[in-house]
Amino acid sequence: MTQATHSRAWAAPTATAPLDAVVHLPGSKSLTNRELVLAALADGPSVLRAPLHSRDSALMVDALRAMGVGVEEVGSGPFGPDLRVTPGALGAASVDCGLAGTVMRFLPIVAGLATGAVAFDGDPHARLRPNATTIEALRALGVRVEDNGTGTLPFTVHGTGAVRGGELHVDASASSQFVSALLLAAPRFDEGLTLRHTGERLPSLPHIDMTIATLRARGVEASSPERGVWRVEPGTVAAIDVTIEPDLSNAAPFLAAALVAGGRVTVAGWPRTTTQVGAELPGLLERLGASVAVDGDRCTVDGGAGVAAAPLAGGAIDMAHAGELAPTIAALGVFADAPLTIRGIGHIRGHETDRIDALVDDLARLGGEATGDADSITVHPGELHGGAWAAYADHRMATAGALLGLAVAGVEVDDIGATAKTIPEFPDLWQRMLLGR
């Protein structure tokens, strides 16, 4: 991995007392960008209430506008305005994907329904993220794609205004987003879509469940008749107004903070039922030794006296369904009573950065020890010292560094601004948590 640069280093604050905080979080990135796509394909205007306003959602909004969709800010809320989405005729455009997986995987399939050429590119690291499945799926559906033969950005989709659909086989082992992308656009295919996953594993299944749920909420017939097979019937995508849940994956470092610093942290607005991956957090944190209570719309983690008084529980955890939470859980492994191995997470090597290698390298810079292989990471408990923590333009890596900084003085995150990808308010919310506000 490349060594961090420190021109914008952020000194991670160290906790000086047990925490006692209630945290309010902005909307879910995964839900916001799914609802933006479905609203763009709907039969009339939709309003997204309490959506996320971050780099990823802004890239999605800008891309949809470029393709001919109307997106207007209306009203106001604690984290920004609501969004009114008005479908339009999809046409030629140039799309900046940034580092947003949802943009680089969801919108190329939508571009197959456009009339004209839609060019996709993004940040330098985005050109390393796997997209061969997207390109191959489009070609199998009869859509022409110009690319450089690497299976990555940049590439151009030449839409003709319609996609036949039918039956399609894909290997989505690298990301569940490949499945979600096809399912989201499938109601607009002439024959709908029967999609079969051909790979040996399929990570992050809750994200596909989320996609199915959002489709059904808009009146689309969508189902999974057997494991690894999905069917979406052709038909209308209903225009509806929706309220976006808080982002439960972004809750991870805040709830985990109670284990490190001690005390209690509550995340408000916790949904009674949800398809978000962050719903796994209570069980994961209890597995490590936390006391967790979900009462009404509040999830509270009580870390007792924190890791200074009692180490967390090591061992092995399979996180194949919740890989995006792995950086937070891996950081906690430093404070365990035995090595902590997180399995089933090979797919996070293709996220914003190779998160396994990034964690191994960052922990080593702070005097820790971790090893990774193709599908897992093992973090060894030990004493850390201050030093540079590289974010690698990855929001989850940046927040993992902040979490360690609660107990380790002198941790400097090279780019806390990477959190703007999904939670631009992170530095302020983190400081408020420490102050008990």
KAHUHU-V867044 format. One record per helix or strand of 3 or more residues. SS is the DSSP state (H for helix, E for strand). FROM is the first residue (numbers start at 0). LEN is the number of residues. If there is no record, write none. Layout:
[[SS,FROM,LEN] [SS,FROM,LEN]]
This chain:
[[E,18,5] [H,28,12] [E,45,4] [H,54,13] [E,69,5] [E,81,5] [E,90,6] [H,100,11] [E,114,7] [H,123,5] [H,131,9] [E,143,4] [E,154,6] [E,165,5] [H,176,10] [E,192,5] [H,204,13] [E,221,5] [E,228,4] [H,250,11] [E,262,6] [H,276,12] [E,290,5] [E,297,5] [E,314,4] [H,319,16] [E,339,4] [H,345,5] [H,354,11] [E,368,4] [E,375,5] [E,386,3] [H,394,11] [E,410,3] [H,415,6] [H,425,10]]
